[in-house]
Amino acid sequence: MSALPEGRLGATGLPVTRLGLGLAALGRPAYINLGHAQDLGADRSVEAVGRHAHAVLDAALAAGVRYVDAARSYGLAERFLGEWLRARPQDTATVTVGSKWGYRYTADWRLDAEEHEVKDLSADHLRHQLEQTRTELGERLQLYQIHSATLDSGVLEDDDVLAELAALKRDGVAVGLSVTGPEQAATIHRALETGAFDTVQATWNLHERSAGPALAAAHEAGMGVIVKEAVANGRLTDRGAPAALREAAAARGTTADALALACVLAQPWVDVVLSGAATVPMLDSNLAAAAVVVDADLEAALRGLEEPADAYWAARSRLRWT
């Protein structure tokens, strides 16, 4: 495996590898990735899922990954991550840790829950969740992000929220936002106007490219850019890849997921692309993206995979929690 390219997260100066690990599929027993039920196996007790998460984190560390991204709503992801960091203080000293606030995990570890998370972007919830995050991650928290900010949520106009985030910045923690939905670009531009944020995390992949120009503008302004859902919750892996992607991957002797991730890494405005791997073999396949060369012929072959943003997000909303 090629050494993972390193860099800095925009003007924050935080050291990162350009491939990082997101914990959305590792901190709770159910998620919307294709095949997630098979990834975690039959035993999805808290203890089993915790051991599984630690195994993937160990593999990521051994492979050179130096950015890990969690969230309050990812079940017990912050707890698992905190335990892992405390068990390996010297080995993990160079790992940059980010998390997010804004959603509350509500499934109570049930697979058949009617809802798995509830959104609350109020300042009171920020204060409450920051205290919880501090309990789990302590001083290892280096980046705290609004989880799935949108224009219609009003969070970017909430002076109380912005004041709390400014205070957090004064305490030495970088602040950012993640965005979601077909209006990602408009949300990013509004975040830029506020001048309040150090980083932005957005969905960009071969199916959903609408946020690209806005992310380029954010990068130009000095914001760190993190890309999530680079394999579209499994739709751009061997489990669900369209024919054009499968054929291009086979021609280059790689996997669909590695090729999809490589196409994100090729964007000049990206600082970190998150692997959402739920298993060690999946992580290894994702990290192979670092060795894939993206050229003009490949870009032309895959250009037809782009979907209208509304259609992409509608398809995502139909994915099942398993």
Summary of the structure (lengths in Angstrom):
residues: 322
radius of gyration: 18.2
end to end distance: 31.0
largest distance: 53.1
contacts: 1136
relative contact order: 0.16
helix: 44%
strand: 17%
